[in-house]
Amino acid sequence: MKHFWGLDPGVLFLNHGSFGACPLPVLEAQQRWRERMEREPVRFFVHDLEEALDASRSALARFLGAGPRNLAFVPNATAGVNAVLRSLDFRTGDELLTTNHAYNACRTTLDYVASRCGARVVVATVPFPVRSPAEVVQSIVSGVTPRTRLALIDHVTSPTALIFPIAEIISRLRVPVLVDGAHAPAMVPLAIESLGADWYTGNCHKWLCAPKGAGFLWVHPRHQASTHPTSISHGYNSARTGRSRFLLEFDWTGTDDPTPALCIPDAIRFLSQFPDWMQRNHALAIEGRRIVCDALSLSPPAPDDMLGSMASLPLPDRALDEPAGRYGEALQDRLVARGIQVPIVPWPQPGKRLVRISAQLYNSPGDYAALASALRAELGPGTD
């Protein structure tokens, strides 16, 4: 499988979850789109782009279980979260609910929006380790009050790699829900229209293996008139008819490189060569977690069925005076020096940290054995 990717053969790459890794056939398709764009840029942007975006949108909609008219392209899930939160009006005393597993960029956006209007961010504490999906649901639902105006909930959490039971959470919350689905597309099967969400945003550059800059925002029809891109452009006052204002605004936010979005059908076709890739990646993530757990005498912190293609494990506490390092954690720096790219994720309590492994088609069980050996060497005899 590795020959489909241009990854550095000198690096053991166990961090597909952060930025993805685009297969060579998809990059070749992107280059063809770029050559077409640069051959006659005016014609491409004025005459060809809209039809090409619609074709890509239709392919993505089928993959996601969504209506194409409800899908807009955005560069990434963080941009999707910003578009929604900065389109809404909140008042002093309103509460915006999220969890302690939220992705930092999205949590920061909540804080920014709340600070501008006197609203308050409420953080529901979901335990980790966690015993069951029911524990997740109860932890989140308990954070709702009469002042809750919106909930921002992850479908697959970034630091802890947990799959939240998102449909049940939405049905129990009974408030507008924005789902951060950054990791979900191509990690777990999706049927977005049936979830009951108000907004759902996700990345295509991670597990779907599209080029960087390919993301989407799904918006329920009842919210489309009030949801705008963060960059307001010509679509806002366009006189065109026969096309929704929602698509007119999001499809053109200024001159940019649209080729990542246009390559989404190529990424879907690439993965379709491997009809069981989600199951294969899940099984490999579970096996990789077992290998690291056995080597470090750790207990799995979550049930197997709450994981997709990633798994996070709590590591022994670090010294509080340990330097941060280029990657945020000195341990990650040391692993990179050994030729292993894997994230070491800080957890809210002082001194706590996680190692998060990813499993993609180019990985194998031996990769996790090598990581386990390196961790034992770095963490010292206390892990024996």
N, C-alpha and C positions, 0 to 999 in steps of 0.2 A: 504493500500500500504506500510505502514512503516515497516511491518514485513519482507519485502524483503531486507531491509538494516540493517546494524549493527550500525547505528548512535546512539550516546549517547542520551538516552531518556531525560536526564536533560538539553540538549542544544536545543534551537530552531534554526535549521540549515537553514539559508536563503542565503547560499553562495555556492551553487552547482557550480556556474560559475568559481570559482577560481581553485579548484583542482578536481572537480567532487566528486562522492561518488559511490563506486563500489558495486553493489548488491551481496548479499550472494551467489546466485547460480553461478554467474560468478567467484567469488573468489574460490568457490569449484572446478570449472573447472580448474582454474589456479593451484590449489594445485595438481590436477591429472596430469597436464602437468609437474609440478615440480617433482613429484614422478617418472614419466616416465623418465625424464631427468637424475635424480640422480641414477636411477637403473643401467644405463649403459651409462655414460656420453660420452664416445668416440663414441659409435655407434650412440647415439642421435645426436651429433653435426656433425659427418662425414657422416652418412648415412640417417638419418631421418629428419633432420631439414629443408633441402631445400624443400622437398616435403610438409612438414607441413606449411612452410611459403607460398608456392604457393597456397595451399588450402585456407589459411586465406586471402591471397591477392585477390583471385578470389571472395570470399564472400564480402570483402570490396569494390572491384571494382564495383560489381553489386549494392551495396548500394549507392555508390557515383556517379554512372553514368560515370564510367571511364574505360579505358582499363587496364587490369591487368599488361600488359607489361610496362605500363607507371607509375606504382606505386612502390614506395620504402617505406620500413618501417624506421621510425626514432623515437627516444624516445619521441619527442614532437615537436610542431610547431616552437619553438625557435631554435631547432636543424635544422629543415628544412630551416628556414630563413638563418641560419649561413652557411649551406651547399651551398646554392645558392650564397649568396653574397661573400663568400670567395672562390668560384670557378671562379668568373668573374674578368676580368682585366679592371680597370678604370684608367683614366689619369687625370693629372692636368687640372682643369677647368671643368671636367665632373660634371653633376648635378644628384643627386639621390633624387627623389621626394617622399615625404610621407605626412602625415597629422598630425595635432595637436591631433588627436584621436588615434595615433599609440600606441601600447603596448610598455612599456618602454624598455623591454629587446630587442625588435626588433629595436627600435629607436637607442638604444645603439650600436647595431651591425652595423647599418648604419653609425653612427658616427665613429666607430672604423675603418671600411673599408675605409671610405672617408679620414680619417686622415693619412692613410698609403700611399696614392697616390696623395694627393692634390686635391681630388674631394670635392664637396660641397653638403651638405644635404639641400634641399629646403623643407620647411614645408608649405603646403597649409592649410590655416585656414578655417576649416569647422565650422560654428557657432553652438553653443549649448546654449540655445534651438534652434531647427531647425524647419522650417515650412514644408519642402517637400523634397523628394528625388532629385528633380531638383536643389534645392539649394546646395545639396552635390555635384552633378555632376559638376555644374558650378564652385564651389569653387576649386575642384581638377583640373579640366581641365585648369583653369586659371594659374596654377602653371607650366605648361609645357613651355619650351623654346627650342631653337635649340640645347642647350647643354644637355638636359635631356637624360640620357642613360638608366634609369630604374625607375620604380615606384613601391614602396612597399605600398600596399593598403589593409586595413582590409576589410573582408567581413562582420563580425560582430565586432563592436568595443568593446574593453575591458572596458574602463572607462565609456563610455556613453551608451553602450548596443544598439547602433543603427545598423540596417541592412542597409549597403550601397548597392545601386543598382549596383552591381559589374559588371554585363554584360554590362550595358550601359557605365559605367566608362571605362572599358577596350576598348570598341569600339571607344570611343571618344578620348582616350589618344594617341593612335597610337605610343606608345613606348613599349618596353618590360615591362611586368607587372608580379610581384611576388605578389600573393595574400596570405595574412595572414588569413587563414580560421580557426583559433584556435577554435572558438566557433561554427562554422557552422554545422559540421556533427551531425545529429540527432536533431538540433534545427530548421533548415530550410531544405526543400527538395533540393537536389543537383543533378546537371547534369554537372559535371566538364568539360567533353570533349566539351560541347557546349558553355562554357563561353568565349572562346577566349583567355584565360590566357596563359602565357608562363610557369609559375610555380604556383602550388597551394599546400600549406601545411596546415595541420590541426591536431587537437587532437582527439583521440578516447577515452581518459580518462575523458573527460568532459561530454557532453550531450549524447554520445553513451554509457557511463557507462562501458567502458573497464577498466582493471587495469591501474594504473599509469605506464607510460613508453610505452604506445601505441600511436604512431602518424604515420603520413604518409607524403610523399612528392610526388606529381604528377608532372611529367616533360614532357613537349611536346617533341615528338621524335627529333625535330630539335635541342634541347638543351642537349640531353642525353649524347652525347660524351664529352661535356665540363662541365657537372655538376658532382661533386664528393662529397662523404661524407667528413665531417671534419676530420675523422680519416682514413687515407690511410692505407690499409692493403693488404692481399694477392690477392684480386680481381684485383688490379691495374695492376699486371703483370701476371695474370693467363693465362695459355696456353689453357684453355678450349675453345671449340667451341660449337655451338648449344645453347648458352645462352648469352644474351646480356651482354656487359661489364658493363652497367648501373646496372643490377641486381647483377652481380658478386661482384661489389664494395660495394653496399649498403647492401646486405644480409649478408655480413661478414665484420665487422669492428673491430673484436677482440672478445674474450670471454666475453659474457654478458648473462643476463637472457632474453631469447627471449619469455618467456611465456606471457607477456602482449600482444604482437602482435598475438600470437597464440590463444588468448581468444577472439579476435574480433568477430568471428562467434558466439560464445556463447553470447556475449553482444547483437548482432543483434537479435538473437533468443529470448533473454529475452525481449527486447523492443517490438518485434513483437507480444507478447501476448496482447499488448495494442495498437491496430491499429490506434487509434486517438491520440497518446501521444503528438505529436507536437502541434496539435490544442488545446489539453487540457492544455498543459503547457503555450501556448501563451495566452489563455483566462484567466488563473490564474494569469499570470504576469500582464495583463491589470487590472484585478480586484484588485490585490495587490497594484498596483500603485494608483488606484482610492482611495483605503482605506487610504493609507498614505497621498495622496494629500488632501483628505477631512479633515483628522485630523490636518494637518499642514497648511491648507489654501494655498496650492501650486497649481500652474497651470501645467498641463502636458507639458513637454518641447519638445515633439515630437509626431507626429501622431501615432495612434495605429498600423498602418500597417508598420511602420518602426521598430517595435520591434518583438523579438522572444520570448524566455523564460526568458528574463531579462528585467529590466527597471531601469534607473537611474534618480534620482531627485536632483536638486540643493537644498542644505540646506542653512539656514541663515549663513551669514559670521561668521567665527570664529575669535577670537582675535589673532592677529599676534604673540603675545608672549605666546600662549598656547603651552605647551610641546608636543613633537611629540608622545610619547607613544610607547609601545612595537609593536603595529600593524601599526605604522606610523601616526595614528591620535588618539588623546586622547579620542575622542568620541567613537571610536571603542573599545578601552580598557574598557570604562565604560559600553558599551552595552554587551561586553563579560562577565563582572562581573555580569550582570543581567541574564546571561544565553542565550544571543542572539548572534549568529554568523552571522554578515552581514558586508560587507566591506564599509568603509568610504573612498572615493577616492578623493585625492587632484586634483583640476582642475588648469590649468596653472596660472590664475590670483591669486595674493596673497590673502589669506584669504578665497578663494572659495573652496568648497568641495561638493561632491555628495554622496548620499547613493544609493547603487546598490542592488536591490533585485533579487533573482533567484526564479524560479518556476519549481519544479521537481515533479514527481509523488507522492512523500511522503509529499508534502506540501499541505496546505489547507488555505482558506481565513482567518481563525482565527489566523494563524501565522502572517499575516500582520497587523491584528488589534493589536496583542500584540506588534509588532515592533512599530506601530504608537503610542501606549500608552507610550512606553519606550522613544521614541524620544521626545514626548511632555514633559515628565518629565525631560529629560536631557537638552533640549534646552531652557526650561523656559517659562515664560508667554508671551514672544514675539511671540510665535507660536500659541497663542490662537486666 
